[in-house]
Amino acid sequence: MEGTRRLNPDALPFYPSRSHHFKPSTGVPPPASPSPSLPPHQPPPPPTRIGKSSFRYSNSLTPVPKGPRIRGGRGTPGRRFASGRVIVGDDGRSDGGRPLWVRKGVYREVTPLDPDENSTSIMIRNIPNNYTRELLVKLLEDHCNQENKKDENVVRSAFDFVYLPVDFKYRLNAGYAFVNFTTPEAAWRFQKSIKGKGWDLFQSKKIADVARAKIQGKDALVRNFERMQLQSPSSEYLPVWFDPPRDGSMPSSTMKMYAIGNVESW
């Protein structure tokens, strides 16, 4: 047709890709064009200090910190592991001969209860998580009642403070509780009766243990939790103290109980 250009029959064939298509005449790929030289790899420049604890990097990439990750975020001192266990050495002890209790990922020293130290406040450990404060108070009252029956002329065992920490989200206790007895002998007798034994309720496999509380005495415990200003969705989760102390001889409805903290709707 007039106005139509004809193709050149002597033109070389067109190949879309040099690496996958070959000329049918020779079967050899065309020579590759020389690639531009790439700059050698250079490490990122060192950080520039602009303050006491802040750094600025000149490149756009953020370096990834090496080493094990730390639970709980930054700024918390101490070695960190999963909560709820005791870390000991090969000899069954550590940190100068005493085991370490791990709570909230931080090592805390566990002090065994010593009858010669006149300690009245104890920490009950390895409590089943389904235990409530009411069940714990009943356990303490039953123990005191059995001890007081051995000598009806004197009160051998009584307690006046109980605190069972509870996780408000899951409505389960944290596995430990603080109790203050009226005498060091009462605290020691309770440890002998419960330490190393299992729990009757909830088919729990935990073994009860007792340690000395860091804060000693009902008055000191009350002041400590008053300063904390605890907020709870229910009064059942707050620390309580009793006046007069509970010894298991009277019904619970007749005993006065005072909660420490406030109740707020969640």
TAJO-V549894 format. One record per pair of residues at least 24 apart in sequence whose C-alpha atoms are under 8 Angstrom apart, sorted by the first residue. I is the first residue (numbers start at 1). GAP is how many residues later the second one is. D is the distance in Angstrom with one decimal. If there is no record, write none. Layout:
i: <I I>
gap: <GAP GAP>
d: <D D>
//
This chain:
i: <71 72 77 78 78 79 79 79 80 80 80 81 81 84 110 110 111 111 111 112 112 112 113 113 113 113 114 114 115 115 115 118 118 119 119 119 119 119 120 120 120 120 120 120 120 120 120 121 121 121 121 121 121 121 121 121 121 121 122 122 122 122 122 122 122 122 123 123 123 123 123 123 123 123 124 124 124 124 124 124 124 124 125 125 125 125 125 125 125 126 126 126 126 126 126 127 127 127 127 127 128 128 128 128 128 128 129 129 129 129 130 130 130 131 131 132 132 133 133 133 133 133 137 140 141 141 141 142 143 143 144 144 145 145 145 148 155 156 156 157 157 157 157 157 157 157 158 158 158 158 158 158 158 159 159 159 159 160 160 160 160 160 160 160 161 161 161 161 161 162 162 162 163 163 163 163 164 164 164 165 165 166 168 168 178 180 180 180 182 222 225 225 226 226 229 229 230 230 230 231 231 231 231 232 232 232 232 232 233 233 233 233 234 234 235 235 235>
gap: <34 33 29 28 29 26 27 28 25 26 27 24 25 91 101 102 100 101 102 98 99 100 75 97 98 99 74 98 69 70 73 65 66 64 65 68 93 97 60 61 62 63 64 66 67 96 97 57 58 59 60 66 91 92 94 95 96 97 56 57 58 65 88 89 90 91 53 54 55 56 87 88 89 90 52 53 54 55 84 85 86 87 50 51 52 83 84 85 86 49 50 80 81 82 83 48 49 50 79 81 45 47 71 74 76 78 43 44 45 46 42 43 72 41 42 32 41 29 30 31 103 104 25 108 105 106 107 106 47 105 103 104 102 103 104 99 92 29 30 24 25 26 28 29 30 90 24 25 28 87 88 89 90 83 86 87 88 58 81 82 83 84 85 86 57 78 79 80 81 77 78 79 74 75 76 77 73 74 75 72 73 71 64 65 35 36 37 38 63 38 35 36 34 35 32 33 30 31 32 30 31 32 33 29 30 31 32 33 30 31 32 33 29 30 24 27 28>
d: <7.0 7.4 7.7 5.7 6.5 7.6 5.9 6.3 4.5 4.9 6.8 4.6 6.7 7.8 6.6 7.6 5.8 5.4 7.7 7.4 4.7 5.6 7.5 7.2 5.2 4.7 7.9 7.8 6.9 7.2 6.2 7.9 5.1 7.9 5.2 7.5 7.1 6.8 5.6 5.2 6.5 5.7 4.7 7.7 5.7 6.5 6.4 7.1 5.7 4.1 6.3 7.3 6.6 5.5 7.2 5.2 6.0 7.7 5.8 5.5 6.3 7.2 6.7 5.7 4.7 4.6 6.7 5.6 4.7 6.5 5.7 5.1 5.9 5.2 5.4 5.2 6.3 7.6 7.3 6.0 4.7 6.6 6.2 4.4 6.8 6.1 5.1 5.9 7.6 5.3 6.1 5.9 6.2 5.3 6.4 4.5 5.6 7.8 7.1 6.6 7.8 6.1 7.7 7.6 6.3 6.9 5.4 4.9 6.4 5.6 5.8 6.6 7.4 7.6 6.8 7.6 7.2 8.0 7.6 6.1 6.8 7.4 7.6 7.9 6.9 5.9 4.3 6.1 7.3 7.8 5.2 5.7 6.1 4.6 6.1 7.7 7.5 8.0 6.5 7.3 7.3 7.5 7.9 4.8 7.9 6.2 5.8 7.9 7.0 6.0 5.3 4.3 7.8 7.9 5.4 5.5 6.7 7.0 5.3 4.8 6.9 7.4 4.5 6.3 6.3 7.6 5.9 4.2 6.3 6.0 5.6 6.4 8.0 6.8 4.4 6.4 7.0 7.7 7.1 6.7 7.7 6.2 7.7 7.5 7.2 7.8 6.5 6.2 7.7 7.3 6.8 7.7 6.3 6.7 5.6 7.4 7.5 4.8 6.3 6.1 5.1 5.8 6.4 7.6 6.3 4.9 5.9 8.0 5.4 5.1 5.3 5.8 5.7 7.5 7.2 7.7 6.1>
//
